[in-house]
Amino acid sequence: MKKIAVLVKDPHQQYEALRTSLGALLEMAEVSMFVLDHEIADMDEAYSENMEFLDEMEGLRFSNNQVNVDRYGFQPANLAEIGDKIRESDIVIPF
């Protein structure tokens, strides 16, 4: 099974990154989404539902922003840990 890391640095691309993560999960890949340095912007019902779907499909969500961990249930990860997980990935998709 391919390991895919989806990196979200641009807050304006966060929704597309989540949709890409979901699409990759449908292809039977192991997907980890990393929201870097910013709080999730404009958390609406659609984004929240898609995050729940990501969780149900056993995708992983990480962030180095504590607000995302506390408010939205992301797993905490510092930059060193994120770097290690990226190196383990077969494919890296940046946003």
Residue frames relative to the residue before (quaternion, step in Angstrom):
aa qw qx qy qz dx dy dz
M 1.0000 0.0000 0.0000 0.0000 0.00 0.00 0.00
K 0.4344 -0.6990 0.5125 0.2449 3.57 -0.92 0.96
K 0.2626 -0.7254 0.6142 0.1663 3.55 -1.17 0.72
I 0.0730 -0.8056 0.5878 -0.0104 3.54 -0.75 1.12
A 0.1523 -0.7580 0.6295 0.0776 3.55 -0.99 0.94
V 0.1250 -0.7684 0.6254 0.0539 3.56 -0.85 1.02
L 0.1502 -0.8100 0.5657 0.0380 3.58 -0.54 1.24
V 0.1095 -0.8009 0.5881 0.0263 3.56 -0.76 1.07
K 0.0124 0.8083 -0.5860 0.0556 3.56 -0.26 1.30
D 0.7143 0.4116 -0.2320 0.5163 3.58 1.11 -0.67
P 0.3981 -0.7429 0.4791 0.2453 3.63 -0.45 1.13
H 0.6385 0.5358 -0.3320 0.4416 3.60 1.11 -0.55
Q 0.6963 0.4428 -0.2614 0.5007 3.59 1.27 -0.27
Q 0.4000 0.7637 -0.4532 0.2265 3.61 1.25 -0.04
Y 0.6527 0.5071 -0.3362 0.4516 3.61 0.95 -0.72
E 0.6552 0.5011 -0.3106 0.4724 3.59 0.96 -0.85
A 0.6277 0.5330 -0.3336 0.4589 3.59 1.04 -0.73
L 0.6484 0.5046 -0.3149 0.4752 3.59 0.99 -0.81
R 0.6527 0.5027 -0.3137 0.4720 3.59 0.94 -0.83
T 0.6290 0.5210 -0.3284 0.4745 3.59 1.03 -0.76
S 0.6310 0.5337 -0.3246 0.4600 3.58 0.99 -0.82
L 0.6621 0.4988 -0.3017 0.4710 3.57 0.94 -0.88
G 0.6459 0.5237 -0.3198 0.4542 3.58 0.96 -0.82
A 0.6557 0.5054 -0.3106 0.4671 3.56 0.98 -0.81
L 0.6242 0.5333 -0.3404 0.4583 3.58 1.05 -0.69
L 0.6262 0.5414 -0.3353 0.4498 3.58 1.06 -0.68
E 0.6765 0.4601 -0.2775 0.5036 3.57 1.24 -0.46
M 0.5338 -0.6744 0.3696 0.3517 3.55 1.29 0.48
A 0.4079 0.6673 -0.5072 0.3619 3.58 0.96 0.84
E 0.4285 -0.6331 0.5680 0.3050 3.54 -1.31 0.35
V 0.0660 -0.8453 0.5293 -0.0309 3.57 -0.45 1.23
S 0.0501 -0.7487 0.6607 0.0173 3.52 -1.07 0.93
M 0.1539 -0.7764 0.6073 0.0690 3.56 -0.83 1.04
F 0.1259 -0.8019 0.5835 0.0248 3.56 -0.84 1.05
V 0.1344 -0.7616 0.6302 0.0691 3.59 -0.64 1.12
L 0.1409 -0.8439 0.5176 0.0097 3.53 -0.40 1.31
D 0.9102 0.0692 -0.0637 0.4033 3.50 -1.13 0.94
H 0.7808 0.2744 -0.1841 0.5302 3.65 1.11 -0.12
E 0.5101 -0.6054 0.5165 0.3264 3.50 -1.30 0.43
I 0.5821 -0.5548 0.4511 0.3872 3.56 -1.10 0.66
A 0.2597 -0.7814 0.5545 0.1207 3.56 -0.75 1.09
D 0.8639 0.0801 -0.0567 0.4941 3.55 -1.10 0.72
M 0.0702 0.8008 -0.5869 0.0971 3.57 0.67 1.09
D 0.0198 0.7988 -0.5991 0.0512 3.55 -0.39 1.25
E 0.7428 -0.4179 0.2811 0.4410 3.55 -1.30 0.08
A 0.6512 0.5216 -0.3248 0.4454 3.61 0.93 -0.83
Y 0.6673 0.4866 -0.3117 0.4700 3.60 0.91 -0.88
S 0.6423 0.5305 -0.3140 0.4554 3.56 0.98 -0.87
E 0.6619 0.4976 -0.3043 0.4709 3.59 0.94 -0.87
N 0.6575 0.4990 -0.3149 0.4685 3.60 0.99 -0.76
M 0.6176 0.5179 -0.3500 0.4774 3.61 1.08 -0.63
E 0.6275 0.5197 -0.3325 0.4750 3.59 1.03 -0.75
F 0.6372 0.5177 -0.3182 0.4741 3.59 1.01 -0.80
L 0.6153 0.5365 -0.3360 0.4698 3.60 1.02 -0.79
D 0.6583 0.5039 -0.3002 0.4718 3.58 0.96 -0.88
E 0.6590 0.5200 -0.3063 0.4489 3.59 0.92 -0.92
M 0.7119 0.4299 -0.2465 0.4976 3.57 1.08 -0.75
E 0.5051 -0.6988 0.3732 0.3425 3.57 1.36 0.29
G 0.3226 0.6883 -0.5612 0.3274 3.54 1.02 0.82
L 0.3575 -0.7347 0.5395 0.2033 3.55 -1.19 0.52
R 0.1441 -0.7757 0.6105 0.0693 3.56 -1.12 0.75
F 0.0102 -0.7937 0.6068 -0.0422 3.56 -0.80 1.08
S 0.0466 0.7828 -0.6205 -0.0034 3.55 -1.23 0.46
N 0.3353 -0.7085 0.5807 0.2200 3.53 -1.23 0.59
N 0.5630 0.5447 -0.3918 0.4825 3.59 1.30 0.28
Q 0.4275 -0.7499 0.4465 0.2357 3.58 -0.50 1.22
V 0.5816 0.5748 -0.3849 0.4280 3.63 1.07 -0.58
N 0.6498 0.5101 -0.3231 0.4616 3.61 0.95 -0.80
V 0.6316 0.5242 -0.3225 0.4715 3.56 1.07 -0.75
D 0.7359 0.4457 -0.2351 0.4522 3.58 0.76 -1.09
R 0.7748 0.3877 -0.1891 0.4622 3.57 0.82 -0.99
Y 0.8276 0.2695 -0.0954 0.4830 3.59 0.92 -0.91
G 0.5484 -0.6828 0.3666 0.3141 3.59 1.24 0.19
F 0.3374 0.7205 -0.5298 0.2937 3.59 1.13 0.53
Q 0.4663 -0.6240 0.5336 0.3293 3.55 -1.21 0.46
P 0.4379 -0.7001 0.4858 0.2866 3.60 -0.90 0.82
A 0.1032 0.7677 -0.6285 0.0707 3.55 -1.14 0.71
N 0.3002 -0.7301 0.5782 0.2060 3.57 -0.91 0.86
L 0.7239 -0.4579 0.2819 0.4322 3.58 -1.25 0.23
A 0.6252 0.5325 -0.3486 0.4516 3.61 1.03 -0.68
E 0.6637 0.4913 -0.2994 0.4780 3.59 0.95 -0.86
I 0.6327 0.5183 -0.3278 0.4728 3.57 1.00 -0.79
G 0.6354 0.5335 -0.3234 0.4551 3.58 0.96 -0.83
D 0.6415 0.5185 -0.3204 0.4658 3.59 0.98 -0.82
K 0.6766 0.4899 -0.2954 0.4637 3.58 0.91 -0.90
I 0.6281 0.5280 -0.3370 0.4617 3.59 1.05 -0.71
R 0.6490 0.5212 -0.3172 0.4544 3.59 0.97 -0.82
E 0.6480 0.5115 -0.3098 0.4716 3.59 1.15 -0.55
S 0.5962 0.6063 -0.3425 0.3996 3.59 1.25 -0.40
D 0.4408 -0.6685 0.5376 0.2642 3.54 -1.22 0.61
I 0.7869 0.1277 -0.0281 0.6031 3.56 1.09 -0.81
V 0.1040 -0.7676 0.6306 0.0486 3.57 -1.02 0.88
I 0.0892 -0.7898 0.6067 0.0119 3.56 -0.79 1.10
P 0.1507 -0.8200 0.5473 0.0729 3.61 -0.42 1.18
F 0.0795 -0.7575 0.6464 0.0451 3.53 -1.20 0.70
